[in-house]
């Protein structure tokens, strides 16, 4: 029998424990006022909650907590131009990117405005013919078809040339974006982007769909419409927040909280159909039952890939058409189409990932490098971002996957924790034609003849900036926890800290002096399941480790080990029990 070596342990990063005097006072106060354990109170203080009022806001978000949209720079100009266009009967084009944030943004803006106005249409660029952002073809199409106002969502902040071309054609732009601006802004009627250096909007991390929502919120105020008319659209905003991997803090937390409520109780028919093909909703159901309520993770891995598949495989217009459906029969047809696209995407993803990993393993320089830049002109542009993420799972370092598109090398970048890949790409800008994105994900285009020089330059930049420990996968641990603290009340209160996501992740705990109870079981040749008991507390729990089967050879009766894990509820055979979901194991 082959015994595989124990995998190298990840970096266990214990978050600062709230033990400063002021923090301890806050912990003690929360214990008393909320009647919770010191461990739960410590989790809250770590999340910036230090008194009863802050706890009430955190546990019970309200839509009244949303900021005044007119605090955003240019909002008054945007609303004035939109209102004027509707009053004078102009044709308005809703323009958005082809990913989840872009398609939900277009569906939100078009879906709401069409209840007020009928001279509008929507436009999503073709990923392969037009590329990312506002395209020359899109601007020309708008002008040729008599549109005099374009509302651009989830794109446009760097489209200086395209906006100038539109101005020359007497087409105005309102830009609703959330990406980092460049040194100059487009000459649009209004540029809504909380990341503008001259924008003092209180919350900077909205999605493109979120910025569009703020424009509609402002429009409702000006037109005297109750803002409650917007609330049914929050399911779209929640999907954008989940899938764009933005912080679930502040205003995003409020939007996600109520958006998930909408998704779980009265989702629009298009999302309901997508939930059905994804297996979250049964044929006779119109929403998930409470015991199967969707969370952010379900949206990211269940809905996101299927919405994205439209633009990756064919055209993202199909996703918008699904999200705008009015009948279940029509929505079901569109949803099954996206499901087919997603299966095709999975096949492409699998094959390309195998090729990419083989390229790394067969190249000594690539194996030893601190970054990965791969190019193959035959790769499918629609899945290069996914392949970049898959490569990071095996070779943990900043990764860029490039393919040929319209005679250029088009790429998608993904990063590792704590490393700003956008900044590293920016340092190579002299070799690029265009780039944009976030700290951990970006897109870029460059001449094919520059690929080798870019690979070398990017490696130099990454090597100079990245620390060795950043090349080791990390697990962030909130607090050490004794098994005796884990019970139904602990879990129920912990779950009320949701929705979980970036900057408010589901708590991860560390427990030491754990021993096996019985033998570990390997499931489906790759997953691990065992019962473990903490020696000092005497309490036992079942633990599941997805993809951790290799550890089965290294856990032995009577030999203590440490685990880090999250806690969730397991429903089986009509009963529920708490279960530990492993993140990593340390022997000894």
Number of C-alpha atoms within 10 A of each C-alpha: 3 5 10 11 10 15 13 11 14 15 15 16 11 15 11 11 15 19 12 10 9 11 17 18 15 22 27 18 17 24 17 14 11 13 11 16 17 17 17 21 26 25 19 22 19 19 16 13 20 22 19 15 10 13 20 12 13 21 14 12 18 13 14 8 12 16 15 14 19 17 14 23 19 18 22 17 16 24 23 15 18 18 14 12 16 17 10 8 12 16 19 27 23 22 31 34 28 31 26 32 30 28 32 33 31 34 25 27 23 23 18 17 18 12 8 9 14 13 15 18 16 19 21 25 23 20 21 19 11 16 16 23 25 26 20 15 14 19 20 16 13 22 17 10 10 14 21 19 24 28 23 28 32 31 23 30 28 22 21 16 14 21 28 17 15 23 17 10 15 14 21 22 27 26 29 31 29 27 22 18 20 13 7 10 15 20 18 22 18 22 24 28 29 26 18 21 10 10 15 13 17 13 15 17 21 29 31 33 33 29 25 27 25 22 23 20 21 21 22 17 16 13 10 9 13 11 14 11 11 15 15 18 22 24 26 30 28 31 25 29 30 30 22 20 15 17 21 25 21 18 21 24 22 22 28 27 24 21 25 25 19 20 26 20 15 16 23 24 22 26 24 26 31 25 25 21 19 18 11 21 19 16 10 7 11 19 25 20 14 9 7 12 16 19 20 22 15 15 20 19 13 18 21 20 23 28 31 26 29 26 27 25 22 15 18 27 19 20 26 29 18 25 27 20 20 13 12 15 13 15 23 21 13 21 28 17 17 27 19 15 21 20 15 14 22 16 11 18 21 14 12 22 20 13 14 21 17 11 15 19 13 10 11 10 10 15 14 11 17 23 26 25 24 20 20 14 15 11 20 19 21 22 23 24 22 20 27 27 24 21 23 20 12 9 21 20 25 30 27 31 27 30 22 21 21 10 11 18 24 28 24 26 27 28 23 22 15 12 20 19 24 22 17 19 24 17 14 17 15 11 18 17 13 15 19 22 18 18 18 18 23 20 21 22 23 22 15 18 11 13 20 13 12 21 17 13 17 25 19 16 18 22 14 10 12 17 13 9 9 16 19 17 18 17 17 18 19 23 22 15 15 17 20 12 16 15 11 12 12 14 16 12 14 17 16 12 19 19 23 22 19 13 11 16 16 18 18 20 21 23 16 20 17 25 20 20 17 11 14 22 15 20 15 9 11 12 17 21 21 19 19 23 18 22 14 12 13 12 15 17 17 16 21 23 21 15 15 20 19 18 22 19 13 14 20 15 11 10 13 19 19 16 19 24 22 16 19 16 14 11 13 8 5 5 7 10 13 17 19 23 20 22 22 21 21 18 16 10
